[in-house]
Amino acid sequence: MFDPHKDWLPIGTVVRLKGADRLAMIVGYMAVDGNTRQAWDYAGYPYPEGKQDPEEVFFDRENIDELYQAGFCDAEGMAFLAYISSAEPSYKKDRAARKSQLAVVGARE
């Protein structure tokens, strides 16, 4: 079983986010919001309707309130989750740098 606050969750996992009325399905990892340039742990779409422009949802592990259904995960999926876990230190470093850059840009505006 996956711990949604510690483990990377498989693509297709359905979660409820804190304070949200609708469920979200995970569609990507280590995502960057194209509008704000902020880095997030996950990208998702509303469940059950899926992609509805511009309905993409970005969220972090700590935003997950409840795991409803883990997505399909075979040996290849587990290997990929292990790979992104190994890339996490680099991701966290890049994410911190992005936050610093966004703070500087925000201070200038």
C-alpha positions in Angstrom: 0.0 0.0 0.0 1.1 3.5 -0.7 1.5 6.3 1.9 0.2 9.4 0.0 2.3 11.7 2.2 5.6 9.9 1.7 5.5 7.7 -1.4 5.1 8.8 -5.0 1.7 7.6 -6.2 1.1 5.8 -9.5 -0.4 7.6 -12.5 -4.2 7.2 -12.4 -4.4 7.4 -8.6 -7.5 9.2 -7.4 -7.2 11.4 -4.4 -9.3 14.0 -2.5 -7.3 17.2 -1.8 -7.7 19.2 1.4 -10.5 21.7 1.1 -11.6 20.4 -2.4 -15.1 19.4 -3.3 -14.0 17.2 -6.2 -11.6 14.3 -6.6 -8.4 14.6 -8.7 -6.6 11.9 -10.7 -2.8 12.0 -10.9 -1.5 12.5 -14.5 2.1 13.7 -13.9 5.0 14.1 -11.5 7.3 17.0 -10.6 5.1 19.3 -12.6 5.7 23.0 -13.3 2.7 25.3 -13.7 3.1 27.1 -17.0 1.4 30.2 -15.7 3.2 30.7 -12.4 6.4 28.7 -13.0 5.8 27.1 -9.6 6.9 23.5 -9.2 4.5 20.9 -7.7 4.7 17.2 -6.8 1.8 16.3 -9.0 -0.3 17.4 -11.9 -3.9 16.1 -12.1 -7.3 16.4 -13.7 -10.7 16.4 -12.1 -12.2 13.0 -11.6 -14.3 11.6 -13.2 -14.5 14.0 -16.1 -10.7 14.2 -16.9 -9.1 16.9 -18.9 -11.3 20.0 -19.3 -9.3 23.0 -20.4 -8.1 24.8 -18.2 -8.9 22.4 -15.4 -5.4 21.1 -14.7 -4.7 20.8 -11.0 -1.3 21.1 -9.4 -0.7 19.9 -5.8 1.8 18.6 -3.4 1.8 15.5 -1.2 0.8 17.5 1.9 -2.4 18.7 0.0 -3.7 15.1 -0.2 -6.5 14.5 2.3 -7.4 11.0 1.3 -6.3 8.3 -1.2 -9.4 6.9 -2.9 -7.9 4.5 -5.4 -4.3 3.8 -6.3 -3.5 3.7 -10.0 -2.3 0.6 -11.9 1.3 -0.2 -11.1 3.1 -3.2 -12.6 6.9 -3.9 -12.4 7.6 -1.1 -15.0 5.5 1.4 -12.9 7.3 0.4 -9.7 10.7 0.9 -11.4 9.6 4.3 -12.6 8.4 5.3 -9.1 11.8 4.1 -7.7 13.5 6.3 -10.4 11.6 9.4 -9.5 12.2 8.7 -5.8 16.0 8.7 -6.6 15.6 12.0 -8.5 13.8 13.6 -5.6 16.8 15.4 -4.1 17.5 17.1 -7.4 13.8 18.0 -7.8 13.7 19.5 -4.3 16.8 21.6 -5.0 15.3 22.8 -8.3 12.0 23.5 -6.6 13.7 25.6 -3.8 15.6 27.6 -6.5 12.3 28.2 -8.4 10.7 29.5 -5.1 13.6 31.8 -4.5 13.4 33.2 -8.1 9.6 33.7 -7.8 10.1 35.5 -4.5 12.7 37.9 -6.1 10.4 38.5 -9.1 7.4 39.1 -6.8 9.4 41.5 -4.7 10.3 43.6 -7.8 6.7 43.9 -8.9 
